[in-house]
Amino acid sequence: MSDSNVFVIENGVLKKYRGKGGDVVIPDGVTEIGDWAFSGCAKLKSVTIPDGVTKIGERAFSGCEKLADGEGMVVVEGILFDYSGPGGDVVIPDGVTKIGEWAFSGCTSLTGVTIPGSVTSIDNWAFFGCTSLTGVTIPGGVTKIGEGAFLGCQKLKSVTIPDSVTEIGNWAFSDCVKLKSISMAGSKAKLTKDVFGYYCSLPTGLVSQIGALYPHMADGALKQ
């Protein structure tokens, strides 16, 4: 099968891969791998990316099970796209720079996660619905926590957010019903009223920072 049939490329953007998997070499001239380009390609074993590629889109390699390392993580060019491991306490390897959208979402057996200092972004919905996750320390160097990043982590009790974080998306910690300890010393992140949603118990230490956004807050507890 010729490259023109295997790769859908428009203006340097690889929009879709239509091949059978195996060992794939992306052709020269591609500068961007689009969203979902290889998603669901269960037989993809390896991929060679040309030096000219400057951007890899969201979910580009999600569902590529054979790309996963021994721990069940699909990491391409420093982006952690997917996790299919057994859960428990997971250590993300050094060198990962971004935890991609939906990477751990729905992993109900995930109880803990160690995030390396190389990570700069935790993208939208990255840990959505990880209902057994109890605590997370976000390392210095992370600048963004995306929308819904920890939404629905119903056993999450404590979060440490470093002063490097400047952006926290809406609903990032919504429906974290047991969240009571948040360390944000020195954080410059702007908080909107939707970051925590309506189903968190906030520590009193945050009252002075976000009390104006939550007129219904009493004794540090968020109530509808």
N, C-alpha and C positions, 0 to 999 in steps of 0.2 A: 504494500500500500504506500503510495507516495505521500510526501510531507503535506501536500495540499489537501489530501483526504483525511490525514490523521490530525493535523493541527488547523484550527480555525483562527486565523491571524488577521487582524484589521489594524492598519496603521501602527504596526509594531507591537500591538497588544494581543497576547495569546488569549483568546476568548474561551476556547474549549478544546479539550483533548478528546479525540474519538477513537484512539487506538485500543489495543488489547492489553496494554500494560507491559510488564517485563522491565527491561532496562531501557529507559527513555532518554534520548538526547534532544533537548529543545534546540531548534535551529538558530544559527546566528541571525542577527537582525531583530530578534525579539527584545524589546526593552521593558516590557511589563507583562506579568502574568495576572490575568484578570480574576475577579471574584469567582469562586467555585470552578475554576478551570479544570482541575483534575478531581474534583470532589466525587467520591463514590467509586473511584477506580480501584477496586479491591485487589487487582492483580499487579498493580504498579509496585515494582521491587526497588527501583532506584531511578533517580532523575539527575541529569547533568544540565546545569543551568549556565548559559553563556554569560560572560563577564558584563555584557551590555545591559543586562536586566537590572533595573534600579528600583523596581517596586513589585511586590507580590501581594495580590488582593486577599480579601477576607475569605476564609474557608476554602482557599485554593487547593489544599491537599487534605481536607477533612474526609474521613471515611476510607483513606488509603491504608488499609490495615497492614499490608506487607512492608510499608515504609516505617512502621513503628520499631523502636528500639526494644531491648529486652525488658524494659519497664512499661512498655505499652504506649510510649509517647512518639508522636509524629512531629519531628522537628526538621524544618527545612530553612536554610539560610538564617538560622537564629530565631525563627518564629515557631512557637509551639502551637501546632494546629489542632491536635486531637490527642485524647487520652483514652485508652481502652484497657488499662491495667486493672488489677484486682482491688484497688483502693487502699485503705489503711493510711499509714503515714507516708506520703509521697515526697521525694526529694527531686525537685526540678534541677537538671544539670546546669553547671556553670556554662556560660556562653549563650544561653537563651536570652534574647533581648526583649521579646514580646510574648505575652500569653494571649493567644488569639481569641477571637470571638467564639464563644460556645465551647472552648477547648475542653473543659472539665464538666460542662453542664450535664446535669442529671446523674452524676456519679454519686449515688446515694451511699456508697461504701467508703467514700473518702472521709477520713477522720482528721487528718492533719496535712499540711503542705508546707514545705520549706522552699522559699523563693530566693534564688541567688541574687547577689548584688548586681549582676549584669542586666537584670530586667529593668526596663524603663517604662513599660506600659502594660497594664492589665486591661484588656479590651472588653467591650460590651459583652455582658452575659457570660463571662469566662467561667464563673463558678456557680452559675444560676442553678438552684435546686440541689445543691450538695447538702442534703439535709442532715448528714452526720458530722459535718465539719464543725469543730468546736472553737478553734482559735486560729488567727493568722497574724503574722508579723510581716509587714510590707517593708522591704529594705530601702535604705537611702539610695537614691538614684531613680526610683520610680517617680514619674511626673504626672501620670494619668491613671485614674481608676474609672473605667467606663461605665456606661449606663447598665444598671442591673447586674453589675459584676458579681455581687454576692447576694442577690435577691433570692429569698426563699431558703437561705441557709439557717434553718430553724433551730439548730443547736449551737450556732455561733455565739459565744459568750464574750469574747474579747478581740479587739482589733488594735494594732499599733500602726499609726500612719505617720511617716516621717515628714520632716519639713520640706523635702524635695517635691512633694505632691502639690501641684498647683491646680489640678482639675479633678473633680469628683462628679461623675454623671448622675443624673436623676435615677432614683430608685436603687442606687448602688448597694444600700444596706436595708432596703425595704423588706418587710416580712421576716426580719431576723428577730423573732419574738423573744429570744433569751439574751439579746445583746445588751450588756450592762456596763461594759468597760471599754472605753475608747481613749487611747492615748494619741493626742494630736499636738503635742508640745512643739511650738514654733511653726506649725503648719500654716502655709499661706493660701491654702485651698479655700475657694469661695463656696460656701454651703448654701444650697437652695432648700426650700421647704420640702422638696420631694426626694432629697438624698436618702432620708431614713424612712420616709413613708409614715404610715399610721400605726404600724405594728411593732415598734421597738420600745424597749425600756431604756431611756438614755440616762447616762450618769449625770449627777448634778454638776460636775465640772464643765459640762458643755452648755449649761443653762445660760450663762452670761453671753456666750458666743452666738447661740442661735435662739435664745428665748424670744426675741422679737418676731421670729418667724413662726414660733409655736405658742400662740397666746393661750392654748389649752393645756400647756405643760404644767404639771404640779409635782413638786418634789423630784424633778428629774425624770418623771415617767410620762411617756407620750400616750395620750388617750384620744379616742375619737370624740 
